[in-house]
Amino acid sequence: MSRAEHLQATLASRAGEIAAGLGDGALGVSVFDYLSGFAWGLDGDRWFHAASTIKVAILAGLFDAIERGRFTLDSRLHVRNRFLSGLDGQPFRVDARRDADDDVHASIGKTMRVGELARHMIVRSSNLAANLLLDLVGVEETRAALAARDITGVDVCRGVEDERAFEAGLSNRVTADGIVGLLRAIRDGRGFSPESSKAMIDILMDQEFAGGIAPGLPDAIRAVARVAHKTGDISTVSHDAGLVFLPGRPPYVVAILVACASDASARTEALAAISGLVYDAVAAAGEAA
């Protein structure tokens, strides 16, 4: 058994134990290390409700539109809270009480720069900002931007809090492999200028929600690591996906998707535990590279 195969087998065994602890829940993991080329996944092609991780796809669609000259980060957008359902075109609103960011709601009736809205969407996970930007770019245009970069496993089909569509079974979905592919496209500049790639990573780096990737790292590593990531939490899922930058080496990419309806604390613990296992495997693979 090769070193990589041994690491993969160890990860599979220990991650399987964590998955078993979720009972009727589910776990999807995908990893790629730029230094060693180490790659591994556990149910990486399994679909999950995307929650707020879909905002990374909206961010990519936004920068694709910027690359095409449709607008700039300094373009101003009217802030409103009225959107049309992806199911039947009926109007709906984002519930401010369920939104993680009050600032965009406070600007209703005014204008904000596209770049400001992008930061609010990622850094503070603003649902209102996400819907404004998705409306600006367009759902089909966002899907086309992903397809043009050969990104699969990320399905954008509606805005956030579109309850009519949700009740009809129409939900944004992701796989762990899909999010890793999306993050790699951003990092590699696949169809993006170096400036756009850097801008997206900088926004992801400023994420205010800890998620599970960073908390799962060893203390000494967490102190020096920088994680460009996006979390996603609703009543049934907890996700975290990002690029982990460590001193003196290129980053590794990891997506951890957890579904477990009965226990939010179990989801949080699983995220951190998997992150720690992934770091151990990536570090070992890097030493052998």
C-alpha positions as CSV (number, residue, x, y, z in Angstrom):
1,M,0.0,0.0,0.0
2,S,1.4,3.4,-1.0
3,R,1.7,6.3,1.4
4,A,-1.3,8.1,-0.2
5,E,-3.4,4.9,-0.1
6,H,-2.6,4.4,3.6
7,L,-3.6,8.0,4.3
8,Q,-6.8,7.6,2.3
9,A,-7.7,4.4,4.1
10,T,-7.0,5.9,7.5
11,L,-9.2,8.9,6.7
12,A,-12.0,6.7,5.4
13,S,-12.0,4.6,8.5
14,R,-12.0,7.4,11.0
15,A,-14.4,9.6,9.0
16,G,-16.7,6.6,8.7
17,E,-16.8,6.3,12.5
18,I,-17.8,10.0,12.7
19,A,-20.5,9.5,10.0
20,A,-21.9,6.5,11.9
21,G,-22.2,8.7,15.0
22,L,-24.6,10.9,13.1
23,G,-27.2,8.2,13.1
24,D,-29.7,8.9,10.4
25,G,-27.6,11.8,9.2
26,A,-25.2,12.1,6.3
27,L,-21.6,13.3,5.8
28,G,-19.9,14.4,2.6
29,V,-16.2,15.3,2.4
30,S,-13.8,16.2,-0.4
31,V,-10.2,17.2,-0.1
32,F,-7.5,18.4,-2.5
33,D,-4.0,19.4,-1.5
34,Y,-2.1,21.7,-3.9
35,L,1.3,20.8,-2.5
36,S,1.2,17.0,-2.6
37,G,-1.7,16.4,-5.0
38,F,-3.3,14.3,-2.3
39,A,-7.1,13.9,-2.9
40,W,-9.7,12.1,-1.0
41,G,-13.5,12.0,-0.6
42,L,-16.2,10.4,1.4
43,D,-19.6,10.5,-0.5
44,G,-18.1,13.4,-2.4
45,D,-20.8,13.1,-5.0
46,R,-23.7,13.0,-2.6
47,W,-26.2,16.0,-2.9
48,F,-26.9,18.1,0.1
49,H,-29.1,21.2,0.6
50,A,-26.6,23.9,-0.1
51,A,-27.7,26.4,2.7
52,S,-25.5,29.4,2.5
53,T,-22.6,27.7,0.7
54,I,-24.5,28.4,-2.5
55,K,-23.4,32.0,-2.1
56,V,-19.9,31.0,-3.3
57,A,-21.5,30.1,-6.6
58,I,-23.4,33.4,-6.7
59,L,-20.0,35.1,-6.0
60,A,-18.4,33.3,-8.9
61,G,-21.3,34.2,-11.2
62,L,-21.0,37.8,-10.1
63,F,-17.3,38.0,-11.0
64,D,-18.0,36.2,-14.3
65,A,-20.4,39.0,-15.2
66,I,-17.8,41.6,-14.1
67,E,-15.2,39.9,-16.4
68,R,-17.8,40.2,-19.2
69,G,-18.1,44.0,-18.6
70,R,-21.8,43.9,-17.5
71,F,-20.9,46.1,-14.4
72,T,-18.1,46.7,-11.9
73,L,-17.7,46.3,-8.2
74,D,-18.3,50.1,-7.9
75,S,-21.6,49.9,-9.8
76,R,-24.5,50.9,-7.5
77,L,-27.6,48.7,-7.0
78,H,-30.9,49.7,-5.6
79,V,-31.6,47.8,-2.4
80,R,-35.1,46.4,-2.2
81,N,-36.8,43.4,-0.6
82,R,-39.0,42.0,-3.3
83,F,-38.1,39.0,-5.4
84,L,-39.9,36.5,-7.7
85,S,-40.1,32.9,-6.8
86,G,-38.2,30.5,-9.0
87,L,-41.3,28.2,-8.9
88,D,-44.0,30.4,-10.3
89,G,-42.9,34.0,-10.3
90,Q,-44.9,34.9,-7.2
91,P,-43.3,37.7,-5.1
92,F,-41.5,36.9,-1.8
93,R,-39.4,38.7,0.7
94,V,-36.4,37.9,2.8
95,D,-37.3,37.7,6.5
96,A,-35.0,40.2,8.3
97,R,-35.4,38.2,11.5
98,R,-33.9,35.2,9.9
99,D,-31.1,37.1,8.2
100,A,-27.6,37.1,9.7
101,D,-26.9,40.7,8.6
102,D,-29.0,43.7,9.5
103,D,-27.0,46.3,7.5
104,V,-28.3,45.5,4.1
105,H,-31.9,45.6,5.4
106,A,-31.1,49.0,6.9
107,S,-30.2,50.2,3.4
108,I,-33.6,49.3,1.8
109,G,-34.6,52.2,-0.5
110,K,-31.0,53.4,-0.9
111,T,-28.2,52.1,-3.1
112,M,-25.2,50.0,-2.3
113,R,-22.1,49.2,-4.4
114,V,-22.0,45.7,-5.9
115,G,-18.7,45.1,-4.1
116,E,-20.3,46.0,-0.8
117,L,-23.1,43.6,-1.4
118,A,-20.7,40.8,-2.3
119,R,-18.9,41.3,1.0
120,H,-22.1,41.3,3.0
121,M,-23.2,38.1,1.2
122,I,-20.1,36.2,2.1
123,V,-18.6,37.8,5.2
124,R,-21.8,38.2,7.1
125,S,-23.9,35.7,5.0
126,S,-26.6,38.3,4.1
127,N,-29.5,36.6,2.4
128,L,-30.8,39.9,1.1
129,A,-27.5,40.7,-0.5
130,A,-27.4,37.2,-2.1
131,N,-30.8,37.6,-3.7
132,L,-30.0,41.1,-4.9
133,L,-26.8,39.9,-6.6
134,L,-28.5,36.7,-8.0
135,D,-31.2,38.9,-9.5
136,L,-28.6,41.2,-10.9
137,V,-26.6,38.4,-12.6
138,G,-29.5,36.0,-13.3
139,V,-29.9,32.4,-12.3
140,E,-29.3,31.0,-15.8
141,E,-26.3,33.3,-16.3
142,T,-24.9,32.0,-13.0
143,R,-25.4,28.4,-14.0
144,A,-23.8,29.1,-17.4
145,A,-20.8,30.6,-15.6
146,L,-20.3,27.4,-13.7
147,A,-20.8,25.2,-16.7
148,A,-18.3,27.3,-18.7
149,R,-15.7,26.3,-16.1
150,D,-16.7,22.6,-16.0
151,I,-18.0,22.9,-12.5
152,T,-20.4,20.2,-11.6
153,G,-22.0,19.3,-8.3
154,V,-23.3,22.9,-7.7
155,D,-26.9,23.5,-8.6
156,V,-28.2,27.1,-8.4
157,C,-31.9,27.2,-9.1
158,R,-33.4,29.9,-7.0
159,G,-32.9,32.7,-4.5
160,V,-32.5,32.3,-0.8
161,E,-35.7,32.0,1.3
162,D,-37.9,31.2,-1.7
163,E,-40.3,29.2,0.4
164,R,-42.8,28.5,-2.4
165,A,-40.0,26.8,-4.4
166,F,-38.6,25.0,-1.3
167,E,-42.0,23.5,-0.5
168,A,-42.3,22.3,-4.1
169,G,-38.9,20.6,-3.8
170,L,-36.9,23.1,-5.6
171,S,-33.7,23.8,-3.6
172,N,-30.1,24.9,-4.3
173,R,-27.9,21.8,-3.9
174,V,-24.2,21.1,-3.6
175,T,-21.9,18.1,-3.4
176,A,-18.6,18.2,-1.5
177,D,-16.7,17.5,-4.8
178,G,-18.7,20.3,-6.4
179,I,-17.7,22.9,-3.9
180,V,-14.1,21.9,-4.0
181,G,-14.2,22.1,-7.8
182,L,-15.7,25.6,-7.5
183,L,-13.1,26.8,-5.0
184,R,-10.3,25.4,-7.1
185,A,-11.7,27.3,-10.2
186,I,-11.6,30.5,-8.1
187,R,-8.1,29.8,-6.8
188,D,-6.7,28.7,-10.2
189,G,-8.3,31.6,-12.1
190,R,-10.2,29.3,-14.4
191,G,-11.9,31.9,-16.6
192,F,-11.2,34.7,-14.1
193,S,-8.5,37.3,-14.1
194,P,-5.8,37.2,-11.4
195,E,-7.4,40.3,-9.9
196,S,-10.9,38.7,-9.8
197,S,-9.5,35.5,-8.2
198,K,-7.7,37.5,-5.6
199,A,-10.7,39.6,-4.9
200,M,-12.9,36.6,-4.3
201,I,-10.4,34.9,-2.1
202,D,-10.0,38.1,-0.1
203,I,-13.7,38.3,0.5
204,L,-13.9,34.6,1.5
205,M,-10.9,35.2,3.9
206,D,-12.9,37.8,5.8
207,Q,-15.7,35.3,6.7
208,E,-17.0,36.2,10.2
209,F,-18.5,32.8,11.0
210,A,-16.0,30.3,12.4
211,G,-17.6,27.3,10.9
212,G,-15.8,24.0,11.5
213,I,-12.6,24.0,9.4
214,A,-10.6,26.4,11.6
215,P,-11.9,25.1,15.0
216,G,-10.8,21.6,14.0
217,L,-7.2,22.6,13.3
218,P,-4.5,21.9,16.0
219,D,-4.1,25.1,18.2
220,A,-0.6,25.9,16.9
221,I,-1.8,25.6,13.3
222,R,-5.0,27.5,13.8
223,A,-2.9,30.4,15.1
224,V,-1.1,30.8,11.8
225,A,-3.7,29.4,9.3
226,R,-5.8,31.6,7.1
227,V,-9.0,30.1,5.8
228,A,-10.9,31.5,2.8
229,H,-14.3,29.8,3.3
230,K,-18.0,29.9,3.4
231,T,-20.3,28.3,6.0
232,G,-23.9,27.1,5.6
233,D,-26.3,26.4,8.5
234,I,-30.0,25.7,8.6
235,S,-32.0,23.5,10.9
236,T,-30.9,20.3,9.2
237,V,-27.4,20.9,7.8
238,S,-24.1,22.4,8.8
239,H,-21.4,22.9,6.1
240,D,-18.0,24.5,5.8
241,A,-15.9,24.7,2.7
242,G,-12.7,26.6,2.0
243,L,-9.1,27.1,1.0
244,V,-6.7,26.6,3.9
245,F,-3.6,28.6,3.6
246,L,-0.6,27.6,5.8
247,P,2.8,29.3,6.0
248,G,5.4,28.1,3.4
249,R,3.1,26.0,1.3
250,P,0.3,26.3,-1.2
251,P,-3.2,25.8,0.2
252,Y,-5.4,22.7,0.5
253,V,-9.1,22.7,-0.3
254,V,-11.7,21.0,1.8
255,A,-15.5,20.8,1.8
256,I,-17.3,19.2,4.7
257,L,-21.1,18.8,4.5
258,V,-23.1,17.4,7.4
259,A,-26.8,16.7,7.5
260,C,-28.4,15.6,10.8
261,A,-31.8,16.9,11.6
262,S,-31.9,16.0,15.3
263,D,-28.7,17.5,16.8
264,A,-27.0,20.7,15.8
265,S,-24.2,20.2,18.3
266,A,-23.4,16.8,16.6
267,R,-23.1,18.5,13.3
268,T,-20.7,21.1,14.7
269,E,-18.6,18.5,16.4
270,A,-18.5,16.4,13.2
271,L,-17.3,19.4,11.1
272,A,-14.4,20.1,13.5
273,A,-13.5,16.5,13.9
274,I,-13.3,15.9,10.1
275,S,-11.3,19.1,9.7
276,G,-8.7,17.8,12.2
277,L,-8.5,14.5,10.4
278,V,-8.1,16.2,7.0
279,Y,-5.3,18.4,8.3
280,D,-3.4,15.4,9.7
281,A,-3.6,13.6,6.4
282,V,-2.7,16.7,4.3
283,A,0.3,17.4,6.6
284,A,1.5,13.8,6.3
285,A,1.1,13.9,2.6
286,G,3.0,17.1,2.3
287,E,5.9,15.8,4.3
288,A,6.2,12.8,1.9
289,A,5.9,15.0,-1.2
